[in-house]
Amino acid sequence: MSPAPQITNRPFERGIELLDQVDYRLAETEAEKDAIYRLRYRAYLNEGAIEPNRDQRVTDRFDEMPNSWIFGVYFDGVLASSIRISVASPEHPDTPSVAVFPDVLEPELNEGKIMIDPTRFVADPERASRFVELPYMTLRLAYVACEYFHADLGLASVRAEHAAFYRRVFLHTVSPSRDYPGLIKPICLMAIDFPSMRQKVFARYPYLRSTYFERRMLFERREPVPQVMTLPEYPFERATIVPRS
């Protein structure tokens, strides 16, 4: 579900500096979406995650869901990576990770939890090999979404070999690997208890922070998810799906 990032200190040292070079764009036109679907195909095929197909595109029903946002990440005006952000709530429970891990996540939804579910995390194979910060700049959108929607849980459906990258930003494995529709390799579910961990995350990685203006620009271009917009302010009841530190 994601590019294989290199584990180095460089992304953390240059993160804030690189934000000036990043352009996050919500894919709203068919041409913008098609470019991202084709990027997914190239990225997945390059890492052996899918079989070749005639259309040379990767898309699914969640791309058109009202609680999903598809973003392209551009450097120097060129599409370099993409991620889809889905918001699972009691009123809008249908997201990719909920569909694959219902026994783990549906009980959380039944308790009224809000979950940010980033999927289809891909990077241009050529740029990813030259730009080690690209995965971190892309995943930043998931933390922006956690802030905007006041999430209880941040999720990540990833291959086991990528888990070390997500542990660096405080995610923990909560379910062993399962098959994911359309992918050859199985994925495991990871999660972060966002209300309890947000200060640690932002203290360690300040470039993951966002302004209220940025959050509105990215996520208010569509009708907001109703359940999310009526949430109370912090503190929230802690999610119990992940170990506490």
Secondary structure, DSSP 8 states (H G I E B T S, - for coil): --------SHHHHHHHHHGGGEEEEE--SHHHHHHHHHHHHHHHHHTT-S---TT-----GGGG-TTEEEEEEEETTEEEEEEEEEEE-SSS---HHHHHSHHHHHHHHHTT--EEEEEEEEE-HHHHHH-TTHHHHHHHHHHHHHHHTT-SEEEEEE-GGGHHHHHTTT-EEEEEEE--TT-SS-EEEEEEEHHHHHHHHHHH-GGG---HHHHHHHHSSS---HHHHT---S------SS---
